Amino acid sequence: MTDTSGPGVKGDVVSLKATEVAAFKKLYQDRYHPIVNRLMFALRASVHDSEDAVQFAFVQAYRRWSQIENPEPWVVTVATRAYLAKCKRDRRRMEIEKRALVAGMLNPHGKTGRELDDVDGYAWVQAVISDLPPRQRQVMAGIADGLSNEEIAGLLGITQDNFRSNLRFARRRLEKRLDLKKMIPAPASETGKGGTS
């Protein structure tokens, strides 16, 4: 869909003055990562979802740049609304898929029962992670999204040592909270110790 409203907009091509382009670039370079981090912290969004929402907001800001009085709050508002709309769509899609599965209809994505259980498991993991301090939550959210250690550290603007420290503390907190030793059965070799031979 092309936006053909407003001055200087022709189809998907937007013409801005050099000063407007410079102001947009400065906002993008200076505030992109802080806005992504704000969404991750305030909305408990993943790195991926936060970046998608912020990128969408910056594209919209560029298209309407000459009409926006306060660009940063505008971008934050648009990014927040985009993320919340995505969450609503995702919840609706999951409800429809679960109802279809219960009704015996074919699963359009070809997921097995185990994979559908993993959807609920992922939501549970997100809920557990949300109780961590902000930086540890951001690190664990990046890991849950499958990012490499280097990618997460780069996105968060922290050193590898800082990343490893946050990861270690987050894992310790999660182990205490989940009491993983009770949840994971001991290997067969350990269960036979002390028994009769």
Buried (B, 14 or more C-beta within 10 A) or exposed (E): EEEEEEEEBEEEEBEBEEEBBEBBEEBBEEBBBEBBBBBBBEBBBBBBBBBBBBBBBBEBBBBBBBEBEEBBEBBBEBBBEBBEEBEEEEEEEBEEBEEEBEEEEEEEEEBEEEEBEEEEEEEEBBEBBEEBEEBBBBBBBBBBEEBEBEEBBBBBEBEEEBBBBBBEBBBEBBEEEEEEEEEEEEEEEEEEEEEEE
